Amino acid sequence: MLSSLKNIYKVTDLRNKILFTLAIITLYRLGSNVTVPGIDFAAVQDLQRQAESGGVLGFLNLFSGGALTQMAVFALGIMPYITSSIIMQLLAVVIPRIEQWQKQGAVGQKKITQWTRYMTVGLAILQATGITYQFNNGLLGQGTNTNLKLVTTFDVPHVALIVLTITAGTAIVMWMGELITQRGIGNGMSILIFANVVSRMPAQFGNVQAEKGYFAFTLFMILGIGMIVAIVFVEQGQRRIPVQFAKRVVGRRMYGGQSTYIPLKVNQAGVIPIIFASSVLYFPVLLSNIVQWDVVVNFINKYLVQQDNIVYIFTYGLLIVFFTYFYTAITFNPQQQADIIRKQGGFIPGIRPGPPTERYLGQILNRITLPGSLFLAAIALVPNILLSLYGVRQFPFGGTTILIAVGVALETMKQIDSQLMMRNYEGFLA
């Protein structure tokens, strides 16, 4: 481990990327603690204390790293961008133009990214307006004071300033994430989410110790370590499909004849399904902020926010399974993979090239995706169920937090490893 850390600092390019990523994370956390103008700071402090009870505030606060309850410049965090990405991927199924962009490679991806940015700004304006209105007219969720008002002067100029500041903060967060992807290490959006969820973990464990004592603290620490081991074990699991390339003569040289394999991970989608599922559950919460109907608000608070509710558990688990299959189908296309193998003169032993190879890859993918999706759902839901049964109310989203943190950390470490291996250094995971 120490030798690997030394190797990182020996590689100038890798060292600069890591330092650049850490600098962006520092700026991001700074913006998550700067309150927007026109907000009552004393009311913000009361709001932070009330948010510890969970409910809708805890749900909204997960991916903002506590910035929402502070009404910070980065209050919305990266969630509008994630929501826009989901919408664009869903629209690709029904809009032929977006589907054509997906097939155009880098040029089409640039167009999709540009429209995703526009949609992010639009969603940020709607969400910023919704939470500003909601915070001025009382908060939702268990344990919150409905008379608490954060906006000192509720008129058009002050509301416009607050909405503009939060929207600009969202655009800056989106830009920071893209900067990390381009010039730093790891996926920028995932790194920012990782920074948010990890920043809350010490306070969450402190809440458990203060509420239930050292025995419960030790018990949940053991539970967390066990979850980390299980996540690492499943994340490293692969189904290797052998591929044999036939020999061919080009001129006076002979090519092919070697064997390789296609690595299909058990959890092919990584942490994306749980982020997508949380984003979908975020839509009703946003709706409750905009549509002030008591029936809608009460239904959302009762069934779609509280983690110990059977409707929430079933809906959340079903969404995780669905998005696991959905994202796996997007990232791995059996038809395209079969065509690539056939064009390169390869074949899977015992399977004919072409459609039989495509069907074989599809069957294998479906078989290994099912346990992967069920594992993701279990990791996200089982800790919350156990915490609810034990009576702990101030430790929300334990499974989701650990899953995202471990998943993003593993992917980032793999990128660092590839950079070290490329320069003949021993990596962390070697």
Long-range contacts (C-beta under 8 A, 24 or more apart in sequence): 1-428, 3-426, 4-420, 4-425, 4-426, 4-427, 4-428, 7-420, 7-425, 7-426, 7-427, 8-416, 8-420, 10-425, 11-419, 11-420, 11-423, 11-425, 13-419, 14-185, 14-416, 14-419, 14-420, 17-183, 17-184, 17-185, 17-419, 18-184, 18-185, 18-416, 20-179, 20-180, 20-183, 20-184, 21-180, 21-184, 21-185, 21-186, 21-191, 24-176, 24-179, 24-180, 24-184, 24-188, 25-191, 25-192, 25-195, 27-176, 28-74, 28-173, 28-176, 28-192, 28-195, 29-65, 29-195, 29-199, 31-67, 31-72, 31-73, 31-74, 31-169, 31-172, 31-173, 32-64, 32-65, 32-66, 32-67, 32-70, 32-72, 32-73, 32-74, 32-77, 32-196, 33-67, 33-70, 33-72, 34-72, 34-73, 35-70, 35-71, 35-72, 35-73, 36-71, 36-72, 36-73, 36-75, 36-161, 36-162, 36-165, 36-166, 36-169, 37-161, 37-162, 37-165, 38-151, 38-152, 38-153, 38-158, 38-161, 38-162, 39-71, 39-150, 39-151, 39-152, 39-162, 40-149, 40-150, 40-151, 40-152, 43-148, 43-149, 43-150, 44-69, 44-70, 44-71, 44-150, 46-145, 46-148, 47-71, 47-135, 47-139, 47-144, 47-148, 47-150, 50-139, 50-143, 50-144, 50-145, 50-148, 51-144, 52-207, 52-394, 53-141, 53-142, 53-143, 53-144, 53-393, 53-394, 54-141, 54-142, 54-143, 54-306, 54-307, 54-393, 54-394, 54-396, 55-140, 55-141, 55-142, 55-143, 55-144, 55-301, 55-305, 55-306, 56-139, 56-140, 56-141, 56-285, 56-288, 56-300, 56-301, 56-305, 57-139, 57-140, 57-141, 57-144, 58-141, 58-396, 58-397, 59-281, 59-282, 59-285, 59-305, 59-396, 60-131, 60-282, 60-285, 62-196, 62-197, 62-278, 62-396, 62-397, 62-400, 62-401, 63-193, 63-196, 63-197, 63-275, 63-278, 64-196, 65-195, 65-196, 65-197, 65-199, 65-200, 66-196, 66-199, 66-200, 67-196, 68-131, 71-135, 71-150, 71-162, 72-169, 73-165, 73-166, 73-168, 73-169, 73-172, 74-169, 74-170, 74-172, 74-173, 75-128, 75-131, 75-166, 75-169, 76-124, 76-127, 76-128, 76-166, 76-169, 76-170, 76-173, 77-170, 77-173, 77-192, 77-193, 77-196, 78-173, 78-174, 78-177, 78-189, 78-192, 78-193, 78-196, 79-127, 79-279, 79-282, 80-120, 80-121, 80-123, 80-124, 80-127, 80-170, 80-174, 81-116, 81-120, 81-170, 81-173, 81-174, 81-177, 81-189, 82-189, 82-275, 82-276, 82-279, 83-120, 83-123, 83-279, 83-282, 83-283, 84-116, 84-117, 84-119, 84-120, 84-123, 85-116, 86-276, 86-279, 86-280, 87-119, 88-112, 88-115, 88-116, 88-119, 89-330, 117-174, 120-170, 120-171, 120-174, 121-167, 121-170, 121-171, 124-166, 124-167, 124-170, 124-171, 125-163, 125-167, 126-286, 126-290, 127-286, 127-289, 128-162, 128-163, 128-166, 128-167, 128-170, 129-159, 129-163, 129-290, 130-286, 130-289, 130-290, 131-166, 131-289, 132-159, 132-162, 132-163, 132-166, 133-159, 133-289, 133-290, 134-289, 137-292, 140-288, 140-289, 140-297, 140-301, 141-301, 141-305, 142-301, 142-306, 185-412, 185-415, 185-416, 185-419, 186-408, 186-411, 186-412, 186-415, 187-408, 187-411, 190-271, 190-404, 190-408, 190-411, 190-412, 191-408, 191-412, 193-275, 193-404, 193-408, 194-404, 194-405, 194-408, 194-409, 194-412, 197-397, 197-400, 197-401, 197-404, 197-405, 198-401, 198-405, 200-401, 201-401, 201-405, 204-394, 204-395, 204-396, 204-398, 204-401, 205-395, 207-394, 207-395, 208-392, 208-394, 208-395, 211-392, 211-393, 211-394, 212-390, 212-391, 212-392, 216-390, 216-392, 220-387, 220-392, 220-395, 220-398, 223-383, 223-386, 224-398, 224-402, 227-379, 227-383, 227-399, 227-402, 227-403, 227-406, 228-402, 228-406, 230-375, 230-379, 231-379, 231-402, 231-403, 231-406, 231-407, 232-406, 232-410, 234-266, 234-267, 234-372, 234-375, 235-265, 235-267, 235-270, 235-406, 235-407, 235-410, 237-265, 237-266, 237-267, 238-263, 238-264, 238-265, 238-266, 239-263, 239-264, 239-265, 239-266, 239-364, 239-368, 240-264, 241-348, 241-361, 241-364, 242-348, 242-349, 243-341, 243-346, 243-347, 243-348, 244-346, 244-347, 244-348, 244-349, 245-344, 245-345, 245-346, 246-345, 246-346, 246-347, 248-345, 256-345, 262-337, 262-361, 264-332, 264-364, 264-365, 264-368, 265-368, 265-372, 266-368, 266-371, 266-372, 266-375, 267-324, 267-372, 267-375, 267-376, 268-324, 268-327, 268-328, 268-331, 268-332, 268-365, 268-368, 268-369, 268-372, 269-323, 269-324, 269-327, 269-328, 269-331, 269-372, 269-376, 270-407, 270-411, 271-403, 271-404, 271-407, 271-408, 272-323, 272-327, 273-319, 273-320, 273-321, 273-323, 273-324, 273-326, 273-327, 273-373, 273-376, 274-320, 274-376, 274-380, 274-400, 274-403, 274-404, 275-404, 276-319, 276-323, 276-326, 276-327, 277-316, 277-319, 277-320, 277-323, 277-380, 278-400, 280-319, 281-312, 281-315, 281-316, 281-319, 307-384, 307-385, 307-388, 307-396, 307-397, 308-384, 308-385, 308-388, 313-381, 313-384, 313-385, 316-377, 316-380, 316-381, 317-377, 317-380, 317-381, 320-373, 320-376, 320-377, 320-380, 321-373, 321-374, 321-376, 321-377, 324-369, 324-372, 324-373, 324-376, 325-369, 325-373, 328-365, 328-369, 332-365, 334-358, 334-359, 334-361, 334-362, 334-365, 337-361, 376-403, 379-403
